[in-house]
Amino acid sequence: MTPSVRAALVAAATVAADQAVKALVRTSIDRGDAVDLILGIKLVNVRNSGIAFGMFSGGGVVLVLFALAALTALMVFFFRHQDRPLVWLPTGLLIGGAAGNLIDRVRETSVTDFIDFPAWPAFNVADMAITLGVLTLLYVLEGPPRHGARRRS
């Protein structure tokens, strides 16, 4: 299987999972309500019209254009570096996460968030994929830790 196909499959699975869970939340929890889970963690049904942590709330079309530009840059990066081992994984996660949130923005002008940890803004599956995608991309770019390498003083 080619790296492009792998990235596409990861992206499609991410979008499918994100949209399915968001639909379940929207139909199961009234907007603004919360369901206590454990240790202060709640399931909520809230909307975020901004980006991470609600920054740039109400950004509307500008945020959609920014997301499209970021996706384009990611695709260019991927096609230039698809020979790197595992680069398909963070690419798929990042594209899938961005697309999942972009679908919400286009459809509803805001993103459905539903996981709420104490003292942390609510987030969703797409946000988790983006975070994991960034961490995985750093690993792919930097490579595995080199054990036994000597440090020079």
Contacts in CASP RR format, 6 or more apart in sequence:
PFRMAT RR
TARGET T0000
AUTHOR 0000-0000-0000
METHOD contacts of the structure
MODEL  1
MTPSVRAALVAAATVAADQAVKALVRTSIDRGDAVDLILGIKLVNVRNSG
IAFGMFSGGGVVLVLFALAALTALMVFFFRHQDRPLVWLPTGLLIGGAAG
NLIDRVRETSVTDFIDFPAWPAFNVADMAITLGVLTLLYVLEGPPRHGAR
RRS
3 78 0 8 1.000
3 82 0 8 1.000
3 83 0 8 1.000
3 87 0 8 1.000
3 88 0 8 1.000
4 78 0 8 1.000
4 82 0 8 1.000
4 88 0 8 1.000
6 88 0 8 1.000
6 89 0 8 1.000
6 92 0 8 1.000
7 78 0 8 1.000
7 88 0 8 1.000
7 89 0 8 1.000
7 91 0 8 1.000
7 92 0 8 1.000
7 95 0 8 1.000
8 92 0 8 1.000
10 88 0 8 1.000
10 89 0 8 1.000
10 91 0 8 1.000
10 92 0 8 1.000
10 93 0 8 1.000
10 96 0 8 1.000
11 91 0 8 1.000
11 92 0 8 1.000
11 93 0 8 1.000
11 95 0 8 1.000
11 96 0 8 1.000
11 97 0 8 1.000
11 99 0 8 1.000
12 96 0 8 1.000
14 92 0 8 1.000
14 93 0 8 1.000
14 95 0 8 1.000
14 96 0 8 1.000
14 97 0 8 1.000
14 99 0 8 1.000
14 100 0 8 1.000
14 125 0 8 1.000
14 126 0 8 1.000
14 129 0 8 1.000
15 96 0 8 1.000
15 97 0 8 1.000
15 99 0 8 1.000
15 100 0 8 1.000
15 103 0 8 1.000
15 126 0 8 1.000
17 125 0 8 1.000
18 96 0 8 1.000
18 97 0 8 1.000
18 100 0 8 1.000
18 101 0 8 1.000
18 124 0 8 1.000
18 125 0 8 1.000
18 126 0 8 1.000
18 129 0 8 1.000
19 100 0 8 1.000
19 103 0 8 1.000
21 114 0 8 1.000
21 124 0 8 1.000
21 125 0 8 1.000
22 104 0 8 1.000
22 112 0 8 1.000
22 114 0 8 1.000
22 124 0 8 1.000
22 125 0 8 1.000
25 43 0 8 1.000
25 45 0 8 1.000
25 112 0 8 1.000
25 114 0 8 1.000
26 45 0 8 1.000
26 112 0 8 1.000
29 35 0 8 1.000
29 43 0 8 1.000
29 44 0 8 1.000
29 45 0 8 1.000
29 114 0 8 1.000
30 45 0 8 1.000
31 45 0 8 1.000
31 46 0 8 1.000
31 47 0 8 1.000
32 44 0 8 1.000
32 45 0 8 1.000
32 46 0 8 1.000
33 44 0 8 1.000
33 45 0 8 1.000
34 42 0 8 1.000
34 43 0 8 1.000
34 44 0 8 1.000
34 116 0 8 1.000
35 42 0 8 1.000
35 43 0 8 1.000
35 44 0 8 1.000
36 42 0 8 1.000
37 43 0 8 1.000
40 117 0 8 1.000
40 118 0 8 1.000
41 115 0 8 1.000
41 116 0 8 1.000
41 117 0 8 1.000
41 118 0 8 1.000
42 116 0 8 1.000
43 114 0 8 1.000
43 115 0 8 1.000
43 116 0 8 1.000
44 113 0 8 1.000
44 114 0 8 1.000
44 115 0 8 1.000
44 116 0 8 1.000
44 122 0 8 1.000
45 112 0 8 1.000
45 114 0 8 1.000
46 112 0 8 1.000
46 113 0 8 1.000
46 114 0 8 1.000
46 116 0 8 1.000
46 122 0 8 1.000
47 108 0 8 1.000
47 110 0 8 1.000
47 111 0 8 1.000
47 112 0 8 1.000
47 113 0 8 1.000
48 54 0 8 1.000
48 57 0 8 1.000
48 110 0 8 1.000
48 111 0 8 1.000
48 113 0 8 1.000
48 121 0 8 1.000
48 122 0 8 1.000
49 57 0 8 1.000
49 58 0 8 1.000
49 59 0 8 1.000
49 60 0 8 1.000
49 109 0 8 1.000
49 110 0 8 1.000
49 111 0 8 1.000
50 56 0 8 1.000
50 57 0 8 1.000
50 58 0 8 1.000
50 59 0 8 1.000
50 63 0 8 1.000
50 110 0 8 1.000
50 111 0 8 1.000
51 63 0 8 1.000
52 121 0 8 1.000
52 127 0 8 1.000
53 121 0 8 1.000
54 121 0 8 1.000
56 62 0 8 1.000
56 63 0 8 1.000
60 105 0 8 1.000
60 109 0 8 1.000
63 105 0 8 1.000
64 102 0 8 1.000
64 105 0 8 1.000
64 106 0 8 1.000
67 98 0 8 1.000
67 101 0 8 1.000
67 102 0 8 1.000
67 105 0 8 1.000
68 102 0 8 1.000
70 98 0 8 1.000
71 95 0 8 1.000
71 98 0 8 1.000
71 99 0 8 1.000
71 102 0 8 1.000
74 91 0 8 1.000
74 94 0 8 1.000
74 95 0 8 1.000
74 98 0 8 1.000
75 95 0 8 1.000
77 91 0 8 1.000
78 87 0 8 1.000
78 88 0 8 1.000
78 91 0 8 1.000
81 87 0 8 1.000
82 88 0 8 1.000
84 140 0 8 1.000
84 141 0 8 1.000
85 140 0 8 1.000
86 136 0 8 1.000
86 139 0 8 1.000
86 140 0 8 1.000
87 137 0 8 1.000
87 140 0 8 1.000
89 133 0 8 1.000
89 136 0 8 1.000
89 140 0 8 1.000
90 133 0 8 1.000
90 134 0 8 1.000
90 136 0 8 1.000
90 137 0 8 1.000
90 140 0 8 1.000
91 137 0 8 1.000
92 133 0 8 1.000
93 129 0 8 1.000
93 130 0 8 1.000
93 132 0 8 1.000
93 133 0 8 1.000
93 136 0 8 1.000
94 129 0 8 1.000
94 130 0 8 1.000
94 133 0 8 1.000
94 134 0 8 1.000
94 137 0 8 1.000
96 126 0 8 1.000
96 129 0 8 1.000
97 125 0 8 1.000
97 126 0 8 1.000
97 127 0 8 1.000
97 129 0 8 1.000
97 130 0 8 1.000
98 126 0 8 1.000
98 130 0 8 1.000
99 126 0 8 1.000
100 126 0 8 1.000
101 111 0 8 1.000
101 124 0 8 1.000
101 126 0 8 1.000
101 127 0 8 1.000
101 130 0 8 1.000
104 110 0 8 1.000
104 111 0 8 1.000
104 112 0 8 1.000
105 111 0 8 1.000
111 124 0 8 1.000
111 126 0 8 1.000
112 124 0 8 1.000
113 121 0 8 1.000
113 122 0 8 1.000
113 123 0 8 1.000
113 124 0 8 1.000
113 127 0 8 1.000
114 122 0 8 1.000
114 124 0 8 1.000
115 122 0 8 1.000
115 123 0 8 1.000
115 124 0 8 1.000
116 122 0 8 1.000
END
